[in-house]
Amino acid sequence: MQAIIFDVDGTLADTERDGHRVAFNLAFEQAGLDWQWDVPLYGELLAVTGGKERIRHFIERYRPNGVPETDLDGFIRELHAAKTAHYVRLMAEPGIPARPGVLRLMQQARAAGIRLAIATTTTPANVTSLLAHSFGPEVEGWFEVIGAGDVVAAKKPASDIYQYVLEKMNLPPEQALAVEDSENGFLSATGAGLKTLVTVCDYTRQQNFPGALAVFEHLGEPGNPPAQLAGPPVALQDDGLQLEQIQQLFARGN
């Protein structure tokens, strides 16, 4: 295992419900729209990856007559740009904490000489804001490649973003581990040939991850060990899943 490639939303931090969803609603209000994405609806919309794609899907399904008849693309771009600005502000006021054990795994990987990267469908501004406010201003520099947003045409579950990151790292997929939280992300990573560790979030607990190295509710921290939901049993200590245990899963994974 030469590298770990992280997803962002739901993997590094639980940003979907209390970050992105709130930012979308603020953008809708700012634009004078009566749209309101509640928690259950947003869970359904997460089946569509990418913010602009999610807005378009919502319009097509729920508001086909409530948008401009001309330049729909421009309308969606402006709405999504406003959403991104709100999200960046929310990350700083007061921010969303990193998920248990994520920072520990990054630090252990760096100490072991394992390369780090990011593969996500969210915009670059969202990634940098989250890293700065939830992890620390120096953490962005830990990642050799940050593949984000529209850098590829097809978003998850397509494997394009992982293929892009692997190409930039000049790394074959069999030497990298993906860490994901959702079925779409899992399909994207495995479609690119990566072994994948899954840490589910509230929105993805009931999804399926056949062939994952293992599935945990999170990586764990002192006093908060994670439940293992699938995969070969791992003898977890009180301080959570450690890099050495992940390396063992990686070594014996298919």
CORGI-V585030 format. One record per residue. NEAR is the number of other ideal C-beta (glycine too) atoms within 8 Angstrom. Layout:
near
NEAR
NEAR
This chain:
near
11
7
14
14
16
13
16
15
14
13
15
14
15
10
12
13
9
8
14
14
12
10
13
14
11
11
13
13
8
8
9
4
7
4
8
6
11
6
7
6
8
14
8
7
11
11
5
8
10
8
12
9
10
13
12
10
10
12
13
6
6
5
8
8
4
6
9
6
3
4
6
10
6
7
10
12
9
9
12
12
8
12
14
13
8
13
13
11
8
12
15
9
6
3
9
11
6
9
13
11
13
13
9
10
14
12
8
10
12
10
6
7
5
11
11
14
17
15
14
12
9
11
10
8
8
16
14
9
12
15
12
12
9
12
11
6
5
6
12
10
5
8
10
8
9
9
14
13
8
5
7
11
4
5
10
10
10
10
11
11
16
17
10
12
14
13
7
10
12
4
10
6
10
6
8
17
14
18
13
14
12
13
10
10
14
14
11
17
16
11
10
12
6
12
11
14
14
14
15
11
13
6
10
11
8
3
9
4
11
4
5
12
11
12
11
15
8
11
14
13
10
6
4
9
9
15
6
11
8
8
11
6
5
10
5
11
7
7
8
17
12
9
10
6
11
14
9
8
14
11
7
6
7
3
